[in-house]
């Protein structure tokens, strides 16, 4: 692994952004944001240490003498005083906003990554502040008051608070459901423990060793209590990722699980003859898929127990799989958030320990491996470890310093490595792309007499990157297909030239073919979405012998149109649909479009991934509609299909590189550059004779499915058409249906 230099921190306040592209740190009263690739400082804020008016009034009314009061106030108002230090930090789910709270001052500061001058502030008032954090929606802040008086829920969009009275435990007595929709809070009213459901439902703890599972309607579904009742009570509860199991750990050194019966996983009991014996489950955590349960017992601090659990459809037979025995006490153990069989452990020394079941041994089978990795720094004692959201690195904490460590990847990328690569074209542009090879176990199961499966080339559209195809990458990789998924020119980590001539479709097609030649692939199926469909269309026109078949999602095959004009297209589509279908293209071609989009990035992404696709009829497609939406800073709920890590990544790329280059795709269409480019397509290549798949999105109100179906039937002689009751982003919102339809077409039509 590669380690960074050491940096100071305060109270382990270091956090990766959701997209793992930025690192947020707090040192006393200063907030610093660094890029994770270079560790250069991107933003830095020195927070105002002055207390809220209420806190100042409370200080004024204290019983100290005048001299003491003045001295105390002067000291507490200086930024170096510990009372002014930051106690809590956090990212919003889309990396747009940053939270920094000073609990002793009762103040929550809100900062914006893309606007260093923007700042918000929440003053807690007389009730004080214990803790502040983001809600899953990324636009709501949850503040816990002192003495368990109330929870204040502040909305950034409305500016108004909602209060929940008398929460019991600000650290453990609340939880959000996995989708962030509901919040459940343990409360105490009139000397009775109660449970309030506001947004999410999860587990809570009672004084007795009894677990209650309730529905959102308040119905008691089931209870669980081991027999005989050990009296000591519940210490840890952890839901299985699938929701099938609940692991319950008590003070009696057992882990209990429950579906229809109970199974007890025992550990060695402590020596009760010694005074104050340590006992009980101190940690229980499931891995990513729920196939492994990590358990640590307080009376055996050097051991980490890993239990195997069945997946769906398997016989229920949990058992102890592995015991990791450390030479020192294990302080922290954390599962990798992306890889199901990868664990990091720290023990308070100058090393970090990893365990993995992904090692390929000499026999070609997966084996377990445990490693000790030394931290290359003097007097660095690792107290805690925190994984990055992408699972490629972690933060290591000592008492006063932290460093980051990242996996060293094979840049050459051998034929058995799935990785991100780069390639420089003959015109000097660098493409970033994801390269994937089929798993060995899938290859071994294939009939040797069958021809190899074709390589799938996925080309994304506007505003996104190769991450748009996340569901397709996983599905077709597991089916045994080699994959090449590039970031298109102007997007992601690919070059972003500002010369409009670089965005001629013929030039981009040449880039793609050079990439395929570089990877030495011959049998290829090209699949596109949005402007990716435009490039797949021209690949069919300029290089018809290079590809086996072509797939189009939402946006169909586009025949060459050397005489096309945007004004005629706007007039014709308005006459057919009642509104211009591509008025937004005219806006994208305007000189100030990139500036307005970057200033109103939240509004732009809000409407781009709107939960209600019909909003495009009024706020995107007509002439001038998108500009009006941005100028009014419009907002609408986003589709549940949109993964927050993807949204964060796409926003961060625009924040880093701007969007001007990406808009040149549309400027090339509007100004006639691509119409001129189409003159080079031979007339014989206008129709497509090879197999074509068109996935029509019936709720795409810009690329209307009825027009796409007609176009496909007219120009494509061997077409397979599937209709989906979905919007423009169907590969994200209906991945199972889209993947199954594509796979069926490939195997039945192309590969037959």
N, C-alpha and C positions, 0 to 999 in steps of 0.2 A: 504494500500500500504506500501511497505518497502522503506525507504529513506536511502540514503547513507550519509556519512559525507559531510561537505562543502569543496569545493576546489576553489582555486583562478582561475580567468580567466581574459583575456584582451579583452574588447570590444565584449563580448559574443561569442568569438571564441571557440565554443565547437560543435563537430559534431560526430554523430554515423556513423560507417562504413555502407555501403549498406546492409551488412548481419546482422547488429546490434550486432556483436560479439566484436567490439572494439570501444573505445571512444577516439577521437582526441581532444586535448586541446592545446591552445596557451596561454602562459603567458609571456608577454613582448617579448623576443627573443628566447624563448625555446618552443620546440614542445614535447609533451608527448602523448604517446599512451597507454591506459589502456585496460585491458580485462573487459567486462561488467559483467561477472559472478562473478569475485573476486575483481575487481578494482585494481589489481596489475599492476604495470608499465611493459609494454612489450618492449617499445622502448622509447628512449629519445634523442633528438638532441638539441644542442646549435648552433644556426645559426651564420654564419660569418657576422658581421655587416659592413664589409668594403663595400663602395659604388662601383658601376661599374666604369670603367675607364672614361666613358663619364660624369657621375655625378661628379667624382673627378675633371675632367677638368673644368666643369662648375663652381664648387666651387672655383677653383683656379682663374678663370677669373672674379670673382665677384668684386665689387667696394670697398670692405672693406679694411681697413688698414692691413698691414702685421701682426701686433700683434693680431688684431681682427680675421684675417683669421686663424692664427695658433690656437688661442683659440677655435674658432668655430669648426675647423676641428677636433681638439683633442677631444672636447666634443661630437661631432656628431659621432665619430668613436667608442665611448664606447658603450657597449651593453645595458647600463642602460638608455641611452638617448632615449626619446620617438620617435625620428626619426628612430631609429633602431628597433622599435617594429613591430611585425607581425600585418598586417592589414587584411589579407584574408587567409583562409585555406580551404582545400577541399580534398575529397577522389576521386580517380578514380572509375569508376562504378564497377570494380571487386575487390576493396580494395587493389590492388597491389601497387599503387603509392599514394603519399601524396603531396599536393601542399601547400606551405607556402609563401606568398608574403609580401614584405615590400614596400608599395606604395611610401613612401617618399624617399626611397633609389633607387627606380626603379628596384628592384631585385625580381625575382621569384625563390624560391628554390624548387627543386624536390627531394623527398626522396622515398625510397623503403622499404616497411614494412618488407620484408623478408631478406633484406641485409642492415644492419646498416651502412656499409661502402660506399654504392653506393649513389651518389649525383649528381644531375644535377642543372644547373643554367641558367636562362634567364635574360639578362641585357636589360632593355628597351631602353637605349640610350637617346638622347637629347629630344625626344618627351615626356618623363616622363611616369608615370604609375598611373592610377587611380584605376584599378580593375583587378583581374585575377581570372579565374575559369576554371573548366574542361568542355570540350565538352562531350556530352553523350557517345561517343565511348571510353572514358577513356584513350585515347592515344594522345589527342590533348588539348593544353592549349590556351585559348582565353584571350588576354591581351588588355585592353582599355587604350589608351594613354591620356595624359592630353590635355585639350582644344579641345577635339573632333577631333583630327587630323586623327587618324586611329585606326583600330582594327588589331592587329597582331595575327595570328593563327599559333601556333607552333606545329609541329608534332614530337612526340617522336620517331616514327619509321624512318622518313626520315631526321629529324633534320633541315628541311627547313621551313621558314615561308611563309605564304600567307597574303596579306594585303588587307584590305577593307578601303577605304578612307572616311573620314568625316562622321562618325556616329553621330547622333543627341543626343541621350540619352543613356549613358552607363548603366543606371539603368533599364529603361523600354523600350527602343526603339529597342529591338531585341527579338527573340524567336526561339526556336527549335520546330519542329513538334514533336508530342508525341513519334514517333518511332526514333527520333534523326537523320532522314535522311536529312532534309533540314533546312537551317537557313535563316531567314528573318530579314533584318536590315533596320531601318529607317535612311535615309541619307539626307544630304543637299549638293546639287551641284549647283553652279552658282545661288545662292539665291533662289533655288527651292527645296521644299521637294520631295524626291523621295524614292522609295522602291526597295531594291535589294534583290533578292531571290538567296541564295547561297546553302543552304542545307534544310531549313525548312520554312514552311509557317504558320503564326499565325496572330494575330491581331496587328494593330498599331493605334496610336491616331493622329487625326488631330486637328487643331485649332478650326474648326467648329464642331458643334454637328452633325456629320455625320459619319456613319460606312460604310466602303467599304470592301466587301468580294471578293477576286480575286482568280483565279485559278493559278496553277503553270505556265501556259502558258501566264499569264498576262491578261487574259480576265476578265472583270468586271462581276462578277456573280450577285451581288445585292448590293444595298445600303440601309441604314436605317437611317431615321431621324424622330423624333417624330413631331407631329403636334398639336399645333403650335410650331415652333422652339423656344426653351427657351433661345437660344443665349449663355447661360453660358458655355456650352461645356461638353465634356465627361471627366469623372474622372477615372472610372474603367471599364474594359471589362474582362469578364471571359467566356471561352468556356465550354460548358457542356461536360462531359467525353465522351459521344457518338458522339459529333460533331453535334447534332441535333439543339441545342439552342445556342444562344449567349446572355448572360446577359449583359446589358449596364447600368452603373450607372453614373449619371451626378452630377452637382453641385446643382440640383434643388430638391434633396431629393426624387427622384423617381428611381425605378428600372424598366427598359424596357426589354422585351424579344421579340424575333422575330422568327417566322417560316414562316407562310403564312400571318399572320396578326400581330397586335401588342396588347399587354396586359400591362397595367400599374399597378404596385404595389405601392400604395401610402403610405407615412409616414406623420406624423403630421408636418406641416410646422413650422419653427422657428419663434420666435417673432421678426418681422422686425423693431419694434419700438426701439429696443435696438441697441446700436452701435456695429459694427463688429459681426453680428450674425453668429454663426457657422452653416454651412449647407453642404450638399453633402454626397455622399456615400463614406465612408472611407475604407470599406472592403466588398468584395464579394467573396465567396468561395463555390464551390460545394463539396458535400461529395463524397465518393468513387464511388458510383453508379450513381450520378446525380439525385437522388430522393429528395435531400434536398439542398436548397440554403441558405447560411448564409449571412446576410446583417447587417452591422453596419453603422449608420448614425452619422455624427460628432456632430449634434446638440442634439442628445439623447445618450450621451456616456455611460449611465448606462444600455442601452437596447441592446439586441441581438435578431434579428428577424430571424426566421427559416421558410422558405417557402417550401411547398410540391410541387413537380413537378412530372408529369406523367412519367412512364417508357414506354418502347416500347409497342405499342398496346393498351395503355390506353387512355381514353379521355383526351384531353388537357384542364385541369382546374386547373392551379396553384392557390394556396391559402395560406394565412398565417396560419401556423400550431401552432407555439409556440413563445412566447416572453419571453426571460430570462431577468429578471430585477435584476440587481446587486445593492448592497448598495453603491458601489463606481464605479468609471469610469472603464469600461472594456478596458484594454490596448491591449490584444491579445486574439484571439480565433482561435483555430486550430482543424481541423478535424483529427480523427484517420486515418492513411493511410491504414489500413487493415479492420477495422470494420466500416460499413457504417453508423451506428447510434451512434457514440461516439464522444463527443466534449470535449475539455479542454479549460478553460478560466482562465486568470489571471487578477487581478485588482490592483496590486501594494501593496498588503498587505501580511501577512504571511500565505496565504492559496492559494490553487488552486481549481478551481471549475470544476466539470464534469457534463455533461448531456448525457443521453443515452435513447434510445427507445427500448433497448433490455431486460429490466427488466421483469421477469415473475411474474405477480401478483398472488393474491390468487385465482383469477378466472381461472388461467392457461393461460391467454392471455398476450401478450406483452404490457407493459405500459411504460410511460416516467418516468424518475427519475432524479432529480438534486441533487448533493451532494457537500458539502464543505469539503475539506480535508486539515487539518492544517499541515504546514511544521514544523517538530520538531526541530526548530533551533531559537535561539534568534536573533532579529534584522534582520531577513531575509525578505526583501520586494520583492515579485515576480514580475519582470518586463516583463518577456517573458517566453514562454513555447515552447518546440520543441519535437515532438514525435520521438520515435525510429522507424526505418523502419519496424520492425515487429509488431508495434502497442501495444507492451506489457509494455511500460514504456515511460517516457519522461524526458527531462532535464528542470530544473527550474533555471532561472537566476535572481540574484539580480544585483546591480550595480557592485560589485567586486567579487562575489562568485557565484558558481553554485552547484547544487546537482542533483542527479538522483532519480527517484521514479519508482518502478516496481510493477506490480500487484502481489498479493499473490495468488498463485494457490493452488488448493486443491490437495495435493500430493497423497492422498488416492484415489482420482478420483472416485466419486460415479458413479452409472450406468447411470446418466443423464449428465455426464460431458465428453466433448471431450477434450482430453489433451495428453501431452507427459508424459509417465510413464517410470519407470525402473523396471527391474526384474532380480534377481540373480538366475542363474541356479545351478543345483546340483554339477557342477564342478567348481563353484565359479566365473563364468564370469557374468558380468552385461550387459544386453541388454537394450538399449533405444528404445522405440517404441511409435508410435502414436495410440491412441485408440479412436474410434469414434462410437457413437451410433446414430441411426436415429432420425431426428427431430420429436418432438411430433406431429406436425400437419400432418406429413406424416404417422405416425403410426395410428393416429385417422382415416385417410381416408382408411386404409386397411380393407378388409373384415375380420371380426373376425373368419370366418370359414376357411380362408386360412392358411396354415402352415407358420410359420415365415420365413422370408428371411434368407438365409445362411450368415454366416460371411465370408467376403472376406479377405484373407491373401495375401498381396502384398509383394514380395521379390525383391528388387532392385539388380542391378549388380555392376560391377567394377566401381570405381571412384566416385560414387554418394552416395546417402543416401535415407532416406524415402521421401525426397523432390522430388525425381525423379517422384513420383506418384501424384504430386500436382493436376493435372487436373483430374485424376481418383478419388482421394479422394473427391474432391468437387462434382463431377458428381454422384458417387455412394452413397455418404452420402445423397444427396438430393433425391435420388431414394429410400432411406429407408434401405440401407444395413448397418449392423454393419461392422466395419473395424478394422483390426489390421495391422499396417504397421511398421515393425521394421527397425532400422539401422542394417545391417548385421555385423557379427563379423569382426572387423578390420576397420569399417567405422563409420562415424558420431560420435555420443556420446556413442556408444557401446564399450565394452572392446577391446583392441588391443594387445592381447598376441603375443609374438615373438617366441613361440614354434610351429614349423611346425605341430606337432602332433595334436595341437588344431584345425587344419583346415581340419581334416578328414571329409568327407561329412556325414558319419554316426553320428559323434559327434555333428555336427551342426544341423542335423535333429532332434536329441534328444533334443537339446536346444529349437528348435522351438515347438516341441510337448509339452515340459514342460511349455512353455509360454502359449500355448493354454489351457492346463490344469489349469494353474494359473488363466486365464481369464474365465474359466468355459464355454468354447464354445465347442459344439459338431459338429454341421453342418457347415463344412468349405469347401470353394473352394480356392485352392492355385494357385496363378498367379505369374509367374516369368519372369524376363528379364535378359539376359546375364548370369552371374554366378548364379543369382537367379533362372534361369531355371534349372541349374544343381541341386540345392537343391530341387526344386519342383519335378524333376525327381526322386531323391532318396527318397523323401517323399512318392512318389507313389510306390517305390520298397520296402522300409522298413516298411511303415505304410499304406498299401493299404486300411485298413478298417477305417482309421481315417478321410478320406476326401471324399467329394461327387464328386469332379471333379478337373481338372487341366487345367490351362491356361499357354501358352507359347508365349512370344512376341519376335520376331527376332531370338532368339535361340530356337530350338525345343527340344522336349523330347530327352534325351540322355540315351540310354540303357547302362546297365553295361558293362564295357570292361575290365575284369580282366587281359587281356594279352596285353593291348595297350602299345605302345611305341611312344614317341614324334618323334623320327627320322623317323619311318615308316609313321606317320601321315603327317609329312612335305613332305616326298617323294610322298606319294599318292595324296595329295591335289595339289601339283605342277604339277603332271602328268594330273590331271583332269582339273584344272583351268588355268594352265600356270604360276602360282606363288604359293608359300606357303601361305596357308590361315591362318596360326597361327605362323608365325615366330616371332611375337611380344611376344608370350608366352615364347619362349626361352630367349628373352632379359629380361623379367620380372623375370626370375629365376636366372639371373646372380647376383653375390654378390654386384656389385656396381650400380645396376639399381636404387635403391632407392635414392642414392646420386645424380646421374645424373638427375633424374626426379625432385628432389627438387631444384636443381640448375637451371634447365631450365623449371620451372613450367609453364611459359607463353607459351613456345613452345609446351609443352605437352598438355595443355588444348586446344591450338589452333588447333592441328591436331585431337585431340579426338572428338571435336565438330565442325569439319570442315564444312563449308557451302557446299562444293563440296564433297560428300561422296566417289567419285571415287578416291580421293587422297590417300585413304587407300591402293589402289592397288600398289602404288609405294612407299609410305612413312610409312606404318604401317605393312602390312601383310608379305612381303618378309623378309627372314632372314637378319638381320643387318640393315634394312631400318629405323626402329624407332630410333635406336641408332644414326645413321647418321643424322637424322632430328634434334634430340636434340643437338648433338654436334655442328651442324651448326646453332643452335638457330633459327629454321625455324618458319615462320609465314604464316598464311592464314586466310582469313575472316571466322568468326564463324557463324553458322546457326542462323537465326533470331528467331528460336524457343527457344533458350537458354535464360532463364531469368537471368538477371544480379545478382539478389539477390541469386539465386541458385549457380551460378558460384562463387560468392564471398564467400558463405558459404563453398563450397567444397574446395576452395583454402585455406581458413582460417583453416580448420580442418587439412589439410596437413601441413600448416605452424606451427600449434600448436603441432601436434602429429607425424608428419612424415608419410611416405607412406610405410614403410618397412613391417608393419603388413598386409596391404592390399595385397601386392605382394605375400604373403605366400599362398594365394589361388592358384595362378598360379604355384608356386613352388611345391605345393602338387600335382598338375596335372603332371608337367614335370618330377618330380623325381620318380613317380610311387607310391606315397603314396595312392592316390585315386584309382589307379588300384588295389592295394592290398586290399583296403577297399571294392571294388566291389565284391570281392570273397565271402563276407558275404551275398550277395543278393540271395535268393532262385531262382532257375531257373524258377519256375512257376510265379514269379513276374516280369520277364523281360518284357513281353508284358503288356500293360495297357488296362484294360477292361472297366474302367469307362470313362465318357465323357471327351474328350480332345479338347481344342481349340488351334489352332496354327495360330498366326498372322504373316505371312511371309512378310519380308521387301525386296522388289524386288531390292532395291538399297543398300543393305547391302553387302559390298564386302569382308567381312570376313565370316559371317554366311550366305552363299549363299542360297537364297530362294529355288532354285531348289533342292538342297540337303536336305534342311529341310523338304520340302513337301514329298519327297520320304521316308525319315526316319520316318516321322509321319504316313504316310499311311502304312508302313511296321509294325511298332511296336504298333500302337494305333488302337484298334478295333472299337472304336466309336469316330471318329475324325471329327471335323469341322475345315475346313481350309479357311482362308480369306487372300487374297493377297492385300498388300498396296504398292502403288508406292512411297515408301519412304525409308529412310535409317535406320540405326541401332537404332536411338532414336525416333522411330515412336510414342511412347506414349506422347512425348513432341511436335513433329512436326506435328502430325495429331491427336490431342486428340479427336476431335469430331467423326471422323471416327472410331478410335479404341474403344472409349467408347460405341458407338452405336453398334458395332459388338459384343463386349463382353456382353453387356446387352441383345441383341437379343439372343445370344447363351445361356446365363444363364436362361432366361425366357422360351425359346422355347425347350431347350434340357435338362437342368439340373433340372429346377424348375417345369416343366410340370407335 
